[in-house]
């Protein structure tokens, strides 16, 4: 019985070790984020073009912690993806070169998604929010940071959809045929998802839906290329 439990304990110990290393990197980068907190706040608040306020005695401290930790997590994304792929890769991606490629591509897609939201989508979103009322906005910093952090990481993860589709096809959970057959349903789901998360204007919805459609098609293309290569090797 002890021998049967050994693999489970081994994987749990490996998971614990990888979480520990990841938290270490997050802590180091969070300290760096604390050091440059003022500059980071200046960058994050630039799309608003209006001063931020806080409404509680501890609001300023909470904002500093949010910025520092979020910066720590953001900078640690390559490390987090490295440990994630190291944990799930045995039997899937033999060889360090392939593992490095997956870490690099997943990190690149994440930062592309985060950058797309912050530099392109957010300014248009704020412009719409501020245009529906003549009132002068007073933005509470922690509410703004909560909104910003959520969508930066959400878009980063959404941009990894092609890799997720490829992985599910490689594992045999999905197939290019089923993805092609269910394309209209997936398109509908993407537009519904975009409508829920964006303001009720067509431009914002299309700005979110269109990249997701491209990501879905990219994932489908990668899946088809993988199946074709696998068939040729057989």
C-alpha positions as CSV (number, residue, x, y, z in Angstrom):
1,X,0.0,0.0,0.0
2,X,2.9,2.3,0.8
3,X,4.4,1.8,-2.6
4,X,1.0,2.6,-4.3
5,X,0.8,5.9,-2.5
6,X,4.4,6.9,-3.3
7,X,3.6,8.4,-6.8
8,X,0.8,10.5,-5.2
9,X,3.0,11.8,-2.5
10,X,5.8,12.4,-5.0
11,X,3.5,14.6,-7.1
12,X,2.1,16.4,-4.1
13,X,5.7,17.2,-2.9
14,X,6.6,18.3,-6.4
15,X,3.5,20.6,-6.5
16,X,4.4,22.0,-3.1
17,X,7.9,22.7,-4.2
18,X,6.8,24.5,-7.4
19,X,4.3,26.6,-5.5
20,X,7.0,27.6,-3.0
21,X,9.4,28.7,-5.8
22,X,6.6,30.6,-7.6
23,X,5.6,32.4,-4.4
24,X,9.3,33.3,-3.9
25,X,9.5,35.0,-7.2
26,X,6.2,36.7,-6.7
27,X,7.5,38.1,-3.3
28,X,10.8,39.3,-4.9
29,X,9.0,41.1,-7.7
30,X,6.3,42.5,-5.3
31,X,9.1,44.1,-3.3
32,X,10.4,45.6,-6.5
33,X,6.9,46.8,-7.3
34,X,6.7,48.4,-3.8
35,X,9.9,50.3,-4.5
36,X,8.6,51.7,-7.8
37,X,5.0,52.0,-6.6
38,X,4.7,55.7,-7.4
39,X,5.8,55.2,-11.0
40,X,3.5,52.2,-11.5
41,X,0.6,54.1,-10.2
42,X,1.3,56.9,-12.6
43,X,1.3,54.4,-15.5
44,X,-1.8,52.6,-14.4
45,X,-3.8,55.8,-13.9
46,X,-2.7,57.4,-17.2
47,X,-5.8,56.1,-19.2
48,X,-8.1,57.8,-16.6
49,X,-6.8,61.4,-17.1
50,X,-8.4,62.2,-13.8
51,X,-7.0,62.1,-10.2
52,X,-7.6,59.0,-8.1
53,X,-9.0,59.2,-4.6
54,X,-9.4,56.8,-1.7
55,X,-12.3,56.9,0.8
56,X,-11.0,55.0,3.9
57,X,-8.0,55.7,6.2
58,X,-6.4,52.4,5.0
59,X,-7.4,52.9,1.3
60,X,-3.9,54.2,0.3
61,X,-2.1,51.4,2.0
62,X,-4.4,48.8,0.4
63,X,-3.8,50.4,-3.1
64,X,0.0,50.2,-2.6
65,X,-0.3,46.5,-1.7
66,X,-2.6,45.8,-4.7
67,X,-0.2,47.4,-7.1
68,X,2.9,45.8,-5.6
69,X,1.5,42.2,-5.5
70,X,-0.1,42.5,-8.9
71,X,3.2,43.7,-10.3
72,X,4.9,40.7,-8.6
73,X,2.4,38.3,-10.1
74,X,2.6,39.9,-13.6
75,X,6.4,39.8,-13.7
76,X,6.3,36.2,-12.4
77,X,4.1,35.0,-15.2
78,X,6.9,33.3,-17.2
79,X,8.0,31.5,-14.0
80,X,4.5,30.5,-13.2
81,X,4.0,29.1,-16.7
82,X,7.4,27.3,-16.5
83,X,6.4,25.5,-13.3
84,X,2.9,24.8,-14.7
85,X,4.3,23.2,-17.9
86,X,7.0,21.4,-15.9
87,X,4.3,19.9,-13.7
88,X,2.0,18.8,-16.5
89,X,4.6,18.1,-19.2
90,X,5.8,14.5,-18.3
91,X,4.7,12.3,-21.2
92,X,3.4,15.2,-23.2
93,X,6.4,17.3,-24.2
94,X,9.7,15.4,-23.9
95,X,12.7,17.6,-24.2
96,X,13.7,20.9,-22.7
97,X,13.5,22.7,-26.0
98,X,9.8,21.9,-26.4
99,X,9.1,22.9,-22.8
100,X,11.0,26.2,-23.2
101,X,9.0,26.9,-26.4
102,X,5.7,26.3,-24.6
103,X,6.7,28.5,-21.7
104,X,7.9,31.3,-24.1
105,X,4.7,31.2,-26.3
106,X,2.3,31.0,-23.4
107,X,4.0,33.9,-21.6
108,X,4.1,35.9,-24.9
109,X,0.4,35.3,-25.5
110,X,-0.4,36.3,-21.9
111,X,1.5,39.7,-22.2
112,X,-0.1,40.3,-25.6
113,X,-3.5,39.9,-24.1
114,X,-2.7,42.1,-21.1
115,X,-1.2,44.7,-23.4
116,X,-4.2,44.6,-25.7
117,X,-6.6,45.3,-22.8
118,X,-4.5,48.1,-21.2
119,X,-3.3,50.0,-24.3
120,X,-6.2,49.5,-26.7
121,X,-9.4,48.2,-25.1
122,X,-9.3,50.1,-21.7
123,X,-9.0,53.7,-23.2
124,X,-12.1,53.1,-25.4
125,X,-13.9,51.5,-22.5
126,X,-13.2,54.5,-20.3
127,X,-14.2,56.9,-23.0
128,X,-17.5,55.2,-23.3
129,X,-18.1,55.2,-19.5
130,X,-17.3,58.9,-19.2
131,X,-19.4,59.9,-22.2
132,X,-22.7,58.7,-20.9
133,X,-22.9,61.4,-18.2
134,X,-21.9,65.1,-17.9
135,X,-20.8,64.5,-14.3
136,X,-17.2,64.9,-13.4
137,X,-15.8,61.5,-12.4
138,X,-14.1,60.9,-9.0
139,X,-12.5,57.4,-9.2
140,X,-11.8,55.5,-6.1
141,X,-8.4,53.9,-6.5
142,X,-9.1,50.4,-5.1
143,X,-12.2,50.0,-7.2
144,X,-10.3,51.1,-10.3
145,X,-7.4,48.8,-9.4
146,X,-9.7,45.8,-8.8
147,X,-11.4,46.4,-12.2
148,X,-8.0,46.9,-14.0
149,X,-6.2,43.9,-12.4
150,X,-9.1,41.5,-13.1
151,X,-9.3,42.3,-16.8
152,X,-5.6,42.5,-17.4
153,X,-5.2,39.0,-16.1
154,X,-8.4,37.8,-17.8
155,X,-7.3,39.0,-21.2
156,X,-3.9,37.5,-20.6
157,X,-5.5,34.1,-20.0
158,X,-8.0,34.5,-22.9
159,X,-5.1,35.0,-25.2
160,X,-3.8,31.5,-24.2
161,X,-7.0,29.9,-25.7
162,X,-5.1,28.6,-28.8
163,X,-2.6,26.8,-26.6
164,X,-5.4,25.3,-24.5
165,X,-7.2,24.1,-27.6
166,X,-4.0,22.6,-28.9
167,X,-3.4,20.8,-25.6
168,X,-7.0,19.4,-25.5
169,X,-6.6,18.1,-29.0
170,X,-3.2,16.6,-28.2
171,X,-4.7,14.8,-25.2
172,X,-7.6,13.5,-27.3
173,X,-10.3,15.4,-25.4
174,X,-11.2,17.5,-28.5
175,X,-10.7,17.0,-32.2
176,X,-10.4,19.5,-35.1
177,X,-13.6,18.0,-36.5
178,X,-15.6,18.7,-33.4
179,X,-14.2,22.2,-33.1
180,X,-15.1,22.9,-36.8
181,X,-18.6,21.4,-36.3
182,X,-19.2,23.4,-33.2
183,X,-17.8,26.6,-34.6
184,X,-21.1,28.5,-34.9
185,X,-22.0,27.6,-31.3
186,X,-18.5,28.8,-30.1
187,X,-18.9,32.0,-32.1
188,X,-22.2,32.6,-30.4
189,X,-20.7,31.9,-27.0
190,X,-17.9,34.4,-27.7
191,X,-20.3,37.2,-28.6
192,X,-22.4,36.5,-25.6
193,X,-19.3,36.5,-23.4
194,X,-18.2,39.8,-24.9
195,X,-21.6,41.3,-24.5
196,X,-21.7,40.4,-20.8
197,X,-18.2,41.8,-20.0
198,X,-18.4,45.0,-22.1
199,X,-20.6,48.1,-22.1
200,X,-23.8,48.0,-24.3
201,X,-22.1,49.4,-27.4
202,X,-21.2,47.5,-30.5
203,X,-17.6,48.9,-30.8
204,X,-16.6,47.6,-27.3
205,X,-18.2,44.2,-27.9
206,X,-16.5,43.8,-31.3
207,X,-13.2,44.9,-29.9
208,X,-13.3,42.0,-27.4
209,X,-15.1,39.4,-29.6
210,X,-12.9,39.8,-32.7
211,X,-9.6,38.9,-31.0
212,X,-11.3,35.9,-29.4
213,X,-12.6,34.7,-32.8
214,X,-9.1,35.0,-34.2
215,X,-7.7,33.1,-31.2
216,X,-10.2,30.4,-31.6
217,X,-9.3,30.0,-35.3
218,X,-5.6,30.0,-34.4
219,X,-6.2,27.2,-31.9
220,X,-8.1,25.3,-34.6
221,X,-5.3,25.8,-37.1
222,X,-2.7,24.6,-34.7
223,X,-4.8,21.5,-33.9
224,X,-5.3,20.7,-37.6
225,X,-1.5,21.0,-38.2
226,X,-0.8,18.8,-35.3
227,X,-3.2,16.1,-36.5
228,X,-1.8,16.3,-40.0
229,X,1.8,16.0,-38.8
230,X,0.8,13.1,-36.5
231,X,-0.9,11.3,-39.4
232,X,2.1,11.8,-41.7
233,X,4.5,10.3,-39.1
234,X,2.2,7.2,-38.8
